[in-house]
Amino acid sequence: MSDSINIAPAREEDLPAITELIVALSDEVDGQDATDRQTIEKNVMVLFHDPAAHFLVARDPDTVVGFVNFTTRKTIIHSSESGLVDELIVSKEHRGKGIGKRLISAVMDKCRELGCCELEVSTMMSNKKARDFYEKCGFEEEAVLLEMDLLE
């Protein structure tokens, strides 16, 4: 892995790079609907201003090559907040170099700093690579996420 990679909070000027990473991943994933850039940019901006949402980027050295966004929330059964990883994307050219693991480690550190009692992540059952990656990062398969599309 390159020592030039820096993990840091995202800035609004990172929006185009984050959008490109999301679009590139969407193009790679079978069965994924076409991604609307305007919707992505709008949603990212909303999350940038949400105090419960957090974005971290991996820069090499000034180019964004990956990012993770996560939210924190209070649940009824836990004594403190829970963290939830929403997206983790590393550019195709930079995969396999430990960047994703460094992003997850930074999320864990931030969640601990915020007093979270746990960190969760979900991925599609069919995404074996992601499931293997998260297990290598220390996540355990303890629950089932059920999903229902409401807009069609």
N, C-alpha and C positions, 0 to 999 in steps of 0.2 A: 504494500500500500504506500502511496505517496505521502511523504511527510508534509507536503504543502497543503493538504486538506485541512480546512478549518471549519469547525461546527459553531454556528452562531445563530442568534435570533434573526428571523427574516425581517427584511425591510420592505416597504411598499415598492421600492424600485426593483425588487426581486420578482414582482408579479409576472412579467413576461416570461421569465425563465421557468417559474413554477407552472404557468399555463402550458408551456411547451412540453415539460416533463409529463404533465397529466395527459395531454393529447397524444404524445408518443406512446405512453403506456396503453392508453385506450386503443390505439391502432394495433398494438401487439396482442391484446387479449381477445381470444375468439368469443364471438357472441356479444361483444360489447357494442352498444349503440354508438353512433357517431357523437362525438363530443362537441358541444356548442361552446366556443371560446368565450362568448359574451357571458354566458351563464357561469362558466368557471371563474372568469375575472370578477364578476359581481359577487359570487359566493366567497371567493378568497378575500375580497375587500370587506365583506360583512364580518367574516371570521377574524380578520386583522384587528377589527375594532371591538371584538367580543372579549371581555376580560377572562372568560372561561376557556378561550381557544388560544392555542400556542403553536407557532410555526418555528421550526429550526431548519436551517439550510446548511448544506455542505458546499464549501467554496474551494476551488482549485485554481489559483489562489483567489482570483476575483470572479471567476465564472461559477455560477450555481450548477452543480453536478448532481444534486440530490436534495430532497427535503422530506420532512415528516411534519404532519400536523396532528395535534391531539387536543382533547378537551378534558376538563376536570369537572366533576359533578358530585353533588351530594346524593347519597342513596339512603333509603330508610334503614337498611340493616347494618350499615357500616358506621363506625364511630368517627371516621373522617372521610374526606373526599376520595373518589376513585378516578383514575386516569384512563382514558380510552384513546388508543391510536386510531385515527381515522384513515390517513393515507401515509404511506412510506414509499417513495419512488427514488430510485437512483438511475441515472442515465445508462443506457445500454452499454456505452463505451467504458463506464466506470464500475460496472458490476463485478463482483468477485474480488474486490480489493479491500473489503472490510468497512466500506463507507456506511452501509446499512446498519451494521453492528454498532458502529460509532454513533450513528444517529439514535438508535434504540438506547444505547448507554446514556446519551445526553438526555433523552426523555426520562429515563429512570432517575437520573440525578435531579432533574427539574421537578419531577413528581415528588421525590423525597423532600426536596426543598419546600415544596408547597404543602407538605404534610399528608400526602395521599397515602392510603393504606394498601392500595393495589394498583396494578396497571393491567389493562385488558386490551386485546386486539381481536379483530375478526377478519376472516378471509374466506373466500369461496372454498367449499369442500374440494372442488376439483383443482384448486391451485396448490398442488403438491409442493412445488418449489417454495412458495411463501410459507406454507405450514412447516416444512422442514427448517426453513430459515428461522422462524419464530421459536421453534422448539430448541434450536441451537442457541438462541439468545436467552433461554431459560423459561419461556412460556410453556405451560402445560395445558393439555386439552381437558378442561374440567366442566365445560358447559356446552349447550347447544344453542345456537342462535337461529331462531325461526324468523322468516321474513315474509312480508306480504306486499306486493305492489298495489298501490292505491290509485295510481294514475296510469292510464293506458291509452 
